[in-house]
């Protein structure tokens, strides 16, 4: 497996539609430190800061309240971020990573949430 230089690996691009949910799986190197350290999902801002939205320490941001979780699977060296009730506001650049700060090992994930095509709406909600 070629991790493209990053020891953390995940999906580069995730797309979904409004109202749906996504599951994003991030892989990390098999070490006991990695299995036990903090896992996080953060949103990249224009300033280069990455704002934590959810972490394995139990932190959950207001905008994710009631619609997201982060689960570590140490036996697989993966953690999964589940986000439900997506809106177009969720479109953006994110990082999944590990470490005590958001400057740790990470992988860039781009999430794009589009509107339900109007033509499909009639079929979609029957």
C-alpha positions, -999 to 999 in steps of 0.1 A, spaced: 0 0 0 14 34 -10 3 59 16 16 88 -5 42 97 21 16 103 49 15 77 76 -22 84 80 -44 74 51 -80 80 42 -103 90 14 -91 121 -4 -126 131 -16 -159 123 -1 -192 134 -17 -228 131 -6 -261 149 -8 -280 169 18 -297 149 44 -275 119 39 -247 106 61 -211 97 55 -186 74 72 -149 83 67 -123 57 77 -88 68 84 -59 43 88 -29 48 111 4 30 115 3 0 139 20 12 170 8 11 206 13 49 209 -9 54 178 -36 30 191 -39 50 224 -33 86 213 -61 111 206 -78 108 173 -94 139 157 -113 153 128 -109 190 121 -120 216 96 -94 236 78 -99 274 77 -85 300 54 -59 309 80 -45 275 79 -59 267 114 -77 234 117 -106 236 141 -115 204 160 -150 192 153 -148 159 171 -121 139 189 -117 106 207 -113 125 239 -150 130 239 -150 165 224 -179 173 201 -184 207 186 -218 225 186 -223 220 148 -218 183 152 -240 179 183 -264 150 179 -252 141 144 -216 128 145 -194 103 163 -158 91 161 -150 55 168 -115 40 172 -109 4 161 -74 -3 175 -75 -39 164 -77 -26 127 -56 5 132 -84 26 120 -109 52 133 -142 61 117 -159 95 116 -197 92 110 -216 124 102 -253 125 97 -279 150 84 -254 166 61 -260 201 48 -242 221 21 -225 240 50 -205 208 56 -187 212 23 -151 219 29 -116 207 36 -109 186 67 -82 165 83 -84 133 101 -54 128 123 -38 118 156 -19 135 183 -24 158 212 -26 189 190 -40 193 155 -4 196 142 1 159 146 0 133 119 -29 139 96 -45 133 62 -64 158 41 -100 150 32 -123 171 10 -160 167 16 -186 179 -9 -223 180 0 -246 188 -29 -283 195 -31 -307 168 -39 -313 172 -77 -348 186 -81 -357 160 -107 -348 132 -83 -367 147 -53 -400 132 -64 -385 97 -67 -363 102 -36 -391 110 -11 -418 85 -23 
